[in-house]
Amino acid sequence: MSTPPAQFGGEEHFAATPERLYAQLTDLDAMMKTVPDLVSAERVDERSMRAVVRPGFSFLRGTLKLVISLTDTQPPSAAAMTIAAQGIGVSMRVVSHLQIAGAGTGSKLTWDAQLAEVKGLAAALSPSLIKAAADQVIRHAWTQVRKQLGE
């Protein structure tokens, strides 16, 4: 059973230059520090990492195994990545795109993400519940990126 794709997106502003922001967002070692509820993480190669997370959502208990892969990089202005997640009775795939442009002395990040595939028990969840959970994870990630940039 699978649900139709869900779309997310937004715009964030950072004090960092586009080059510095791009480097931060595409550095897998730095990315490991932004993943919420992280249990463990390891680099697979220069473009991908594996992680285990224990989400704190009432509808999703246990652990999820993630594979995060940079699929396209165009320094310092664009990047794309996929996140594949698997757990007991759950499978998801997210595709995300980042666009970075200068904005004054800082940067403007325009991003979008699509929940391209949801299978198993999570497919029965309401889209509003999935969106609320995703919004919480995304807000946490941007907060962590800002901390790493010293903002």
Helices and strands as residue ranges (DSSP letters): E 6-14, H 18-26, H 28-32, E 38-45, E 48-53, E 64-74, E 78-87, E 90-103, E 106-120, G 121-124, H 127-149
